[in-house]
Amino acid sequence: QVQLVERGGGLGQAGGSLRLSCAASGRAFSTDAMGWFRQAPEKERELIALITSSGDSTYYADSVKGRFTISRDNAKNMVYLQMNSLKPEDTAVYYCAADRFQTAVAANKPEYWGQGTQVTVSS
């Protein structure tokens, strides 16, 4: 079992920054690929960033590329999402997710999910 707890959501302004964090517990964190997903109202949940277990490779959706950065600290069992140049269309519930297999995260089917944190960006 893996427990994931997101923090750092809230209200941001267009052009501003927010940083999300996700604390993992329950098993060896360093073996899991991690992803950040988001779901806006009346839209499907989408993968926006992925990081491999070692942290040596990342993936970003086109909608956030160049603005968001995913990182992890395996010593602290933490994964982060730095969000810069925020836009109102970034408003969504953001979820942290984990799976032993990177392909599962990439396929929007990770085994473990956090409870989500709301991010609202005002114009």
N, C-alpha and C positions, 0 to 999 in steps of 0.2 A: 504494500500500500504506500501511496505517496500523498501527502497533504500539501496543498499549495495555497498560499495566502497572499493576495495582492494588496498593495498599499500605494497611496500617492495620487489617486484620482482626485477630481474636483473641478473647479471652474478655472479656465484659462482664457486668455485673450488672444485674439487673432494676432499672429506674429510673435507670440510669446512662447514660453517653454514650460513643460511639465516633465517630471521624472517619475515613472512607475517602478515599483520594486515588487518582487515576488519571492517569498521565503518558502523553501521546500524542506520537507522533513519526511522521514519514514523509511528511506533506503538510500543507498549510495547515489547521491545526486550527480556525481561526476560521470555516471554511466548513461544518463538520460540526455537526449536531445530536448531542447526547450523551444517553445514557440509563444509568441504573443498573437492573439486573435482579437478581433473586435466585431461587435454587432450593433449596427445602427438601427433605429426604429424602422420596422417593416422591411428590413433587409436581412439577407442571410449572413451568418457568421463567416468571417473571412480571415485567412492567415495573413498577417502583415509583416511578421519578422520571425526568423528561425535561426537558432544557433546550435551547432553541433556539440556533442558531449564535451569535447576538449576545448571548444571555443575557437577552433582554428578556421572555421568557415561559417559564413552567415548568408542569409537570403532575405531580400526585402521585396514586398509588393511594390509595383510601380507607383502606387498612390502615396507611398511614404518614403521612397528611395531618395536619399540625399537630405532628408529632414529628420528621420528617426534613426536611432542607433541601438541595437541590442547588444548586451554584454552579459557576462556571467563571472561570478567569483566562486569557484568550486570549493574553496576553503571555507567560505561562509554559507554555502548552500543558497546562494542568491542569484537571481537573474534580474536584469534591469532593462527598462526601455526609456531612453532619453528622447523626448519629443520636442523638437525645435520648429520654429516657423509654423506654429499651429494655424490651422484653418478651421472655419466653422464646420466643414464637412468631416473633420476628425471627431466630431461629437459622436460618442458611442459608449457602450459598455465594453471594457477591455478585459480580456481573460488571459491568464497565464496557463500554459499546458505543458505536459511532459509525457514522453514515451521513450522506451528503450530504443525504438527504431525511428530514425530520422524520416524515413519514408511515410510512417504513420502520421507524423506531425505535418509533413508536406501535403498529405492527402486529406487534411482536416479531420483526422480520426485518431487523435492522441488518446491514450488510455486515461490520463488523469487531467482534471480541470480544476482551476481555482473557482472561487465563487463570483469573481468579476468585480470590477470597480468602474464607477461612472466617470467619464471625462466629458465635460461640456465646454465648448469653445465659443465664446461670444465674439461677435463682429465689432 
